[in-house]
């Protein structure tokens, strides 16, 4: 576990109502952009606040303005977000190439709003107008008076003008007269740092996963097995399934089902972002090891007892059993961000149902809560020696993962 940081700055309309927030990557509590490649910054922002967090919460239910380079757009990172929840901010461009025009046309046709940043009023950008929703102008660099000819050229299109770096009320009044629709700057809202927590995938598991995604066709069973060895990868995968949902609730019962649901392209995106974000680590901690042992032991008990009806849910439930401690968030909030089957949610949140009792039995056995173990063992007619044997096997299996 380590701390993550993100800066959030409000974007307001003419009535001073917040329409969204620009989300900016930070690598420390210092409120400044780090010396880091923009592609890496975008990947880290996605990992920390979307795959493993909740970008809707960060942006308080408003639009999230996210910086994407041309490379990020080619890799289709925006498709991981609902087109109603984000605005694609194009950064790092110097000229509207033919490839860039095609890319923006692609996202525009899919219903994404696109904001052109770093706009210099040159008419070379006019060919992008059919695909844009917003043009952002840095008023420290561009005198707003230079925009009068541009405003005339914008009339055939439904494009809003947003002023960046608004510092004073005088500027605000002048900008409104010019024709700006949105405003962003210290006059309204200085970027605020939000600190959170994120996990990092185990490097060996990351390497195995990358290697496996080069195979054609993909072996979803093998990929699911690799992901199952790391809580972080599991959480990221489930959140991604939730994020690409089509409006119909998907109930995930296994990691193999989750990988197959995403399909080849989405899975490769998932792996690419994890690799590019460079959030890997050489080791894991005891909490994660306990979650792995719990998952393995739950599966073994379920396959050889009255709990067989919930055996398909056992591993993923055990793997997520320590997620509340790992993420330092209430479990009922965490499960809202994952498309889990109802029995899994009930087991994790309230220990309800057969799956919940299996989870209680397993965790109590591992942590040594003897009284409750004996009650559950007697209730379900289980063999203590068998449970002990499987616990040893689960511990040995965890050790073989070399984590």
C-alpha positions as CSV (number, residue, x, y, z in Angstrom):
1,X,0.0,0.0,0.0
2,X,1.1,3.5,-0.7
3,X,-0.5,6.9,-0.9
4,X,-1.8,8.3,-4.2
5,X,-2.5,11.9,-5.1
6,X,-4.7,13.7,-7.5
7,X,-5.4,17.4,-8.1
8,X,-8.9,18.5,-8.9
9,X,-9.9,21.9,-10.3
10,X,-13.5,23.0,-10.9
11,X,-14.8,24.2,-14.2
12,X,-17.8,26.5,-14.0
13,X,-20.4,28.1,-16.2
14,X,-21.5,31.7,-16.5
15,X,-23.7,31.3,-13.5
16,X,-20.8,30.0,-11.4
17,X,-22.2,26.5,-11.3
18,X,-19.7,23.7,-11.5
19,X,-20.1,21.6,-14.6
20,X,-17.1,19.4,-14.0
21,X,-13.5,19.0,-12.7
22,X,-10.2,18.7,-14.5
23,X,-8.4,15.8,-12.9
24,X,-4.6,16.2,-12.7
25,X,-2.0,13.5,-11.8
26,X,0.3,14.3,-8.8
27,X,2.9,12.1,-7.3
28,X,3.2,13.8,-3.9
29,X,1.2,16.3,-1.7
30,X,3.0,19.1,-3.6
31,X,0.4,20.7,-5.8
32,X,2.4,20.6,-9.1
33,X,2.7,18.4,-12.1
34,X,5.7,16.0,-11.6
35,X,8.5,15.6,-14.1
36,X,6.9,12.6,-15.8
37,X,5.8,11.5,-19.3
38,X,2.2,12.5,-20.1
39,X,1.4,9.0,-21.3
40,X,2.5,7.6,-17.9
41,X,0.6,10.4,-16.0
42,X,-2.6,9.5,-17.8
43,X,-2.1,5.8,-17.1
44,X,-1.5,6.4,-13.4
45,X,-4.5,8.6,-13.2
46,X,-6.7,5.9,-14.7
47,X,-5.2,3.2,-12.4
48,X,-5.4,5.1,-9.2
49,X,-8.8,6.7,-9.6
50,X,-10.8,4.5,-12.0
51,X,-9.7,0.9,-12.0
52,X,-8.9,0.9,-8.3
53,X,-11.0,3.8,-7.2
54,X,-14.1,5.6,-8.2
55,X,-13.6,8.5,-10.6
56,X,-17.3,9.5,-10.3
57,X,-16.7,10.0,-6.6
58,X,-13.6,12.1,-7.2
59,X,-15.4,14.3,-9.6
60,X,-18.5,14.5,-7.3
61,X,-20.8,13.2,-9.9
62,X,-19.9,15.9,-12.4
63,X,-18.0,15.6,-15.7
64,X,-14.4,14.4,-15.3
65,X,-12.0,16.3,-17.7
66,X,-9.1,13.9,-18.3
67,X,-5.9,14.6,-20.3
68,X,-5.2,12.1,-23.0
69,X,-2.3,12.2,-25.4
70,X,-2.7,11.0,-29.0
71,X,-1.0,7.7,-27.9
72,X,-3.5,7.2,-25.2
73,X,-6.3,7.7,-27.7
74,X,-4.8,5.2,-30.1
75,X,-4.7,2.7,-27.3
76,X,-8.4,3.4,-26.7
77,X,-8.0,4.3,-23.0
78,X,-11.1,6.6,-23.1
79,X,-13.3,3.6,-23.9
80,X,-12.8,2.4,-20.4
81,X,-15.1,5.3,-19.3
82,X,-18.8,5.9,-19.9
83,X,-19.0,8.6,-22.6
84,X,-21.4,10.5,-20.4
85,X,-19.0,10.8,-17.5
86,X,-15.8,12.2,-19.0
87,X,-14.5,14.9,-21.4
88,X,-11.5,13.9,-23.4
89,X,-8.9,16.7,-23.1
90,X,-6.5,16.4,-26.0
91,X,-2.9,17.2,-24.8
92,X,0.6,17.0,-26.3
93,X,-0.4,17.9,-29.9
94,X,1.3,20.4,-32.1
95,X,-0.6,20.1,-35.4
96,X,-3.8,18.4,-36.6
97,X,-2.4,15.5,-38.5
98,X,-4.6,13.3,-40.7
99,X,-4.3,10.5,-38.0
100,X,-5.4,12.8,-35.3
101,X,-8.5,13.9,-37.3
102,X,-9.5,10.2,-37.8
103,X,-9.0,9.5,-34.1
104,X,-11.2,12.4,-33.0
105,X,-13.8,11.5,-35.5
106,X,-13.8,8.0,-34.1
107,X,-14.4,9.2,-30.5
108,X,-17.0,11.8,-31.5
109,X,-19.0,9.2,-33.3
110,X,-19.0,7.1,-30.2
111,X,-20.6,10.0,-28.3
112,X,-17.5,11.3,-26.4
113,X,-17.1,15.0,-25.7
114,X,-13.7,16.3,-26.8
115,X,-11.9,19.4,-25.6
116,X,-9.1,20.9,-27.6
117,X,-6.5,22.4,-25.2
118,X,-3.4,24.6,-25.9
119,X,-5.5,26.3,-28.6
120,X,-3.5,29.1,-30.4
121,X,-6.3,30.5,-32.7
122,X,-4.4,29.2,-35.8
123,X,-6.9,28.3,-38.6
124,X,-5.1,24.9,-39.0
125,X,-7.3,23.6,-36.2
126,X,-10.5,24.4,-38.0
127,X,-10.7,20.9,-39.5
128,X,-11.1,19.5,-36.0
129,X,-14.2,21.7,-35.3
130,X,-16.8,19.1,-36.4
131,X,-15.6,16.7,-33.7
132,X,-15.1,19.2,-30.8
133,X,-17.4,20.1,-27.9
134,X,-15.1,22.5,-26.1
135,X,-12.1,24.7,-26.9
136,X,-9.9,25.6,-23.9
137,X,-7.9,28.9,-24.2
138,X,-5.1,29.8,-21.8
139,X,-5.8,33.5,-21.4
140,X,-2.2,34.1,-20.1
141,X,-1.0,33.1,-23.6
142,X,-3.8,34.2,-25.9
143,X,-5.4,37.7,-25.7
144,X,-9.2,37.0,-25.7
145,X,-9.6,39.8,-28.3
146,X,-7.9,37.6,-30.8
147,X,-10.8,35.2,-30.6
148,X,-13.3,37.4,-32.4
149,X,-12.6,35.9,-35.8
150,X,-12.6,32.4,-34.3
151,X,-16.0,32.9,-32.8
152,X,-17.3,33.7,-36.2
153,X,-15.8,30.4,-37.6
154,X,-17.3,28.5,-34.7
155,X,-20.9,29.5,-35.4
156,X,-21.8,26.4,-37.5
157,X,-20.7,24.1,-34.7
158,X,-22.0,23.6,-31.1
159,X,-18.6,24.3,-29.5
160,X,-18.2,26.0,-26.1
161,X,-15.3,28.2,-25.2
162,X,-13.6,27.6,-21.9
163,X,-11.1,30.1,-20.4
164,X,-8.2,28.8,-18.4
165,X,-6.2,30.6,-15.7
166,X,-8.9,33.1,-14.8
167,X,-7.4,35.1,-11.9
168,X,-9.6,38.2,-11.3
169,X,-13.2,39.3,-11.4
170,X,-12.3,41.9,-14.1
171,X,-11.0,39.1,-16.3
172,X,-14.3,37.2,-15.8
173,X,-16.4,40.1,-16.9
174,X,-14.3,40.7,-20.0
175,X,-14.3,37.1,-20.9
176,X,-18.1,36.9,-20.7
177,X,-18.4,39.8,-23.1
178,X,-16.1,38.1,-25.6
179,X,-18.3,35.0,-25.5
180,X,-16.7,32.4,-23.2
181,X,-19.1,29.8,-21.7
182,X,-16.9,28.1,-19.1
183,X,-14.2,29.3,-16.7
184,X,-11.4,27.7,-14.8
185,X,-8.7,29.2,-12.7
186,X,-7.6,30.3,-9.2
187,X,-10.3,33.0,-9.1
188,X,-12.8,30.2,-8.7
189,X,-10.9,27.2,-7.4
190,X,-7.3,26.5,-6.7
191,X,-6.5,22.8,-7.5
192,X,-7.0,20.8,-4.4
193,X,-5.0,17.7,-3.6
194,X,-7.0,14.5,-2.8
195,X,-5.0,11.8,-1.1
196,X,-6.0,8.2,-1.4
197,X,-4.6,4.7,-1.3
198,X,-3.8,2.3,-4.1
199,X,-2.3,-1.2,-4.4
200,X,0.4,-2.3,-6.7
201,X,0.5,-5.6,-8.6
202,X,3.2,-8.0,-7.8
203,X,5.9,-7.7,-10.5
204,X,6.3,-11.4,-11.2
205,X,2.5,-11.7,-11.7
206,X,2.6,-8.6,-13.9
207,X,5.3,-10.2,-16.1
208,X,3.4,-13.5,-16.4
209,X,0.2,-11.6,-17.4
210,X,2.0,-9.5,-20.0
211,X,3.6,-12.6,-21.5
212,X,0.3,-14.4,-21.6
213,X,-1.5,-11.7,-23.5
214,X,0.9,-12.0,-26.4
215,X,-0.5,-15.4,-27.1
216,X,-3.1,-15.9,-29.9
217,X,-5.8,-16.8,-29.2
218,X,-5.9,-15.8,-25.6
219,X,-6.2,-18.6,-23.0
220,X,-8.8,-17.0,-20.6
221,X,-8.4,-19.8,-18.1
222,X,-4.6,-19.2,-17.8
223,X,-5.0,-15.4,-17.6
224,X,-7.7,-15.8,-14.9
225,X,-5.3,-18.0,-13.0
226,X,-2.5,-15.5,-13.1
227,X,-4.9,-12.7,-12.0
228,X,-6.2,-14.8,-9.2
229,X,-2.8,-14.8,-7.6
230,X,-2.9,-11.1,-7.0
231,X,-5.6,-9.2,-5.1
232,X,-4.7,-5.9,-6.9
233,X,-5.1,-7.5,-10.4
234,X,-8.4,-9.0,-9.3
235,X,-9.8,-5.7,-8.1
236,X,-8.6,-3.9,-11.2
237,X,-10.2,-6.6,-13.5
238,X,-13.6,-6.5,-11.7
239,X,-13.7,-2.7,-11.7
240,X,-12.9,-2.7,-15.4
241,X,-15.8,-5.1,-16.0
242,X,-18.0,-2.8,-14.1
243,X,-16.8,0.2,-16.0
244,X,-17.5,-1.2,-19.4
245,X,-21.0,-2.4,-18.5
246,X,-23.6,-1.9,-21.2
247,X,-26.4,-0.9,-18.9
248,X,-27.4,-4.5,-18.2
249,X,-26.2,-5.8,-14.8
250,X,-23.5,-8.4,-15.1
251,X,-23.1,-10.8,-12.2
252,X,-19.5,-12.1,-12.1
253,X,-19.0,-15.4,-10.4
254,X,-15.4,-16.2,-11.5
255,X,-12.3,-14.5,-12.8
256,X,-12.4,-16.6,-16.0
257,X,-15.9,-15.3,-16.7
258,X,-14.6,-11.7,-16.1
259,X,-11.7,-12.1,-18.5
260,X,-14.0,-13.6,-21.2
261,X,-16.6,-10.9,-20.7
262,X,-13.9,-8.2,-21.4
263,X,-12.7,-9.9,-24.5
264,X,-9.2,-9.7,-26.1
265,X,-9.0,-5.9,-26.8
266,X,-10.2,-4.8,-23.3
267,X,-7.9,-7.3,-21.6
268,X,-4.9,-6.1,-23.5
269,X,-5.9,-2.5,-22.6
270,X,-6.1,-3.5,-18.9
271,X,-2.6,-5.1,-19.0
272,X,-1.1,-2.2,-21.0
273,X,-2.3,0.4,-18.6
274,X,-1.0,-1.6,-15.6
275,X,2.4,-2.0,-17.2
276,X,2.7,1.6,-18.4
277,X,1.6,3.0,-15.0
278,X,4.7,1.4,-13.5
279,X,2.9,0.7,-10.3
280,X,4.6,-2.7,-9.7
281,X,6.4,-3.9,-6.6
282,X,8.6,-6.7,-5.7
283,X,6.7,-8.0,-2.7
284,X,3.3,-8.3,-1.2
285,X,2.2,-8.2,2.5
286,X,0.7,-10.6,5.0
287,X,-2.8,-9.4,4.5
288,X,-2.7,-10.3,0.8
289,X,-1.2,-13.7,1.6
290,X,-4.0,-14.4,4.0
291,X,-6.5,-13.5,1.4
292,X,-4.9,-16.0,-1.0
293,X,-4.9,-18.7,1.6
294,X,-8.5,-17.9,2.5
295,X,-9.5,-18.2,-1.2
296,X,-7.8,-21.5,-1.6
297,X,-9.1,-23.0,1.6
298,X,-12.7,-21.9,0.9
299,X,-12.5,-23.6,-2.4
300,X,-11.2,-26.8,-1.0
301,X,-13.8,-27.0,1.7
302,X,-16.7,-26.1,-0.7
303,X,-15.7,-28.8,-3.1
304,X,-15.9,-31.5,-0.4
305,X,-18.8,-30.6,1.7
306,X,-22.4,-29.3,2.0
307,X,-21.0,-26.0,0.7
308,X,-20.6,-27.4,-2.8
309,X,-23.5,-25.3,-4.1
310,X,-21.4,-22.2,-3.6
311,X,-18.1,-23.7,-4.7
312,X,-18.1,-21.6,-7.9
313,X,-18.1,-18.4,-5.8
314,X,-15.7,-19.5,-3.1
315,X,-12.3,-18.5,-4.6
316,X,-13.2,-14.9,-5.6
317,X,-15.0,-14.4,-2.3
318,X,-12.0,-15.5,-0.3
319,X,-9.6,-13.4,-2.5
320,X,-11.7,-10.3,-1.7
321,X,-12.2,-11.1,2.0
322,X,-9.4,-8.7,3.1
323,X,-10.1,-6.0,0.6
324,X,-11.7,-3.7,3.3
325,X,-8.4,-3.8,5.3
326,X,-6.2,-3.4,2.2
327,X,-8.1,-0.4,0.7
328,X,-9.1,1.1,4.1
329,X,-12.6,1.6,2.8
330,X,-15.9,0.2,4.0
331,X,-16.7,-3.1,2.3
332,X,-20.2,-1.9,1.4
333,X,-18.7,1.0,-0.5
334,X,-16.1,-1.2,-2.2
335,X,-18.6,-3.8,-3.6
336,X,-20.6,-1.0,-5.3
337,X,-17.7,-0.6,-7.7
338,X,-17.6,-4.3,-8.7
339,X,-20.1,-6.3,-10.7
340,X,-20.2,-9.2,-8.2
341,X,-23.0,-11.8,-7.9
342,X,-25.4,-11.2,-5.1
343,X,-24.3,-14.2,-3.0
344,X,-20.7,-12.8,-3.0
345,X,-21.8,-9.3,-2.0
346,X,-24.0,-10.8,0.8
347,X,-21.1,-12.9,2.0
348,X,-18.5,-10.0,2.0
349,X,-20.8,-7.4,3.5
350,X,-22.9,-9.3,6.0
351,X,-21.5,-12.9,6.1
352,X,-25.0,-13.9,5.0
353,X,-26.0,-17.2,3.3
354,X,-24.1,-20.4,2.9
355,X,-21.2,-18.5,1.2
356,X,-21.1,-16.1,4.2
357,X,-20.9,-18.9,6.6
358,X,-18.2,-20.6,4.6
359,X,-16.3,-17.4,4.7
360,X,-16.8,-17.1,8.5
361,X,-15.7,-20.7,9.0
362,X,-12.5,-20.2,6.9
363,X,-11.4,-16.9,8.3
364,X,-12.1,-18.0,11.9
365,X,-10.1,-21.1,11.3
366,X,-7.1,-19.1,9.9
367,X,-7.3,-16.5,12.6
368,X,-7.9,-19.0,15.4
369,X,-11.4,-18.1,16.6
370,X,-12.0,-21.5,18.1
371,X,-15.5,-21.1,19.5
372,X,-17.2,-20.1,16.3
373,X,-15.2,-22.7,14.3
374,X,-16.5,-25.5,16.5
375,X,-20.1,-24.4,16.1
376,X,-19.9,-24.2,12.3
377,X,-18.0,-27.5,12.0
378,X,-20.7,-29.2,14.1
379,X,-23.5,-27.5,12.2
380,X,-22.3,-28.6,8.8
381,X,-20.8,-32.0,9.8
382,X,-17.3,-31.1,8.7
383,X,-14.1,-33.0,9.5
384,X,-11.5,-31.0,11.5
385,X,-8.6,-33.1,10.3
386,X,-9.7,-32.5,6.7
387,X,-9.8,-28.7,7.2
388,X,-6.4,-28.7,8.9
389,X,-4.9,-30.7,6.0
390,X,-6.4,-28.3,3.4
391,X,-5.2,-25.3,5.4
392,X,-1.7,-26.6,5.2
393,X,-2.1,-27.3,1.5
394,X,-3.4,-23.8,0.9
395,X,-0.5,-22.3,2.8
396,X,2.0,-24.4,0.8
397,X,0.3,-23.3,-2.4
398,X,0.6,-19.6,-1.4
399,X,4.3,-20.2,-0.8
400,X,4.8,-21.7,-4.2
401,X,3.5,-18.4,-5.8
402,X,6.8,-16.9,-4.6
403,X,5.2,-13.6,-3.5
